Amino acid sequence: MHHTLRITEIFYSLQGETRTSGLPTVFVRLTGCPLRCQYCDSAYAFSGGEIMSLEAILERVAAYKPRYVCVTGGEPLAQPACQALLQRLCDAGYEVSLETSGALSIAEIDQRVSRVVDLKTPGSGEVGRNLYANIEHLSRNDQVKFVICSREDYDWAVSKLIEYRLDARAGEVLFSPSYGQIDLRALADWIVSDNLPVRLQLQLHKILWNDAPGH
């Protein structure tokens, strides 16, 4: 079957977040997203992009000789051929991660992929889109991410962490401060004082490059 995907960009940079933070990574950014989170930093990927075949994408990725590849968006799972792309990247021997909003099912996604699933907080404006059925499909290779916009978001995230025992299901639970919206030190203090089994994640790309698109 001839698969094509709409691609916003393919670039090589440092991974700015998740458990491979700081490691050189090829990013394959798919176009389009059904969500509109208020803090979105990749709205330029909502439309446009170019149609590429799987072969062309794999060729572009291989040219960088990476160890790590991250498929992101937009919302990559909004494109049906994303699944085939992930499989082919795993088959090629890369360590592959997928960044997804958690609004679409991860059930069929290749288990070799580290699936980074956002649980959208109330502060995102899209909390109603969370597909909680995804939680039962999580493995220790996967990661759950909360983007925290306020103390209310923090309390909500803690309640979900406890309710679903997320630290026992996923390999990592990430609490990421919404850039410029919450005091980093306060979030760090809350995590420590509540002794949470989570990782505070700062977005390295925003610190390094002030978040210009393409980084």
Secondary structure by P-SEA (a helix, b strand, c coil): cbbbbbcccccccccccccccccbbbbbcccccccccccccccccccbbbbbcaaaaaaaaaaacccbbbbbccccccccaaaaaaaaaaaaccbbbbbccccccccccccccccccccccccccccccccccccccccccbbbbbbcccaaaaaaaaaaaaaccccccccbbbbccccccccaaaaaaaaaaaccccccccccccccccccccc
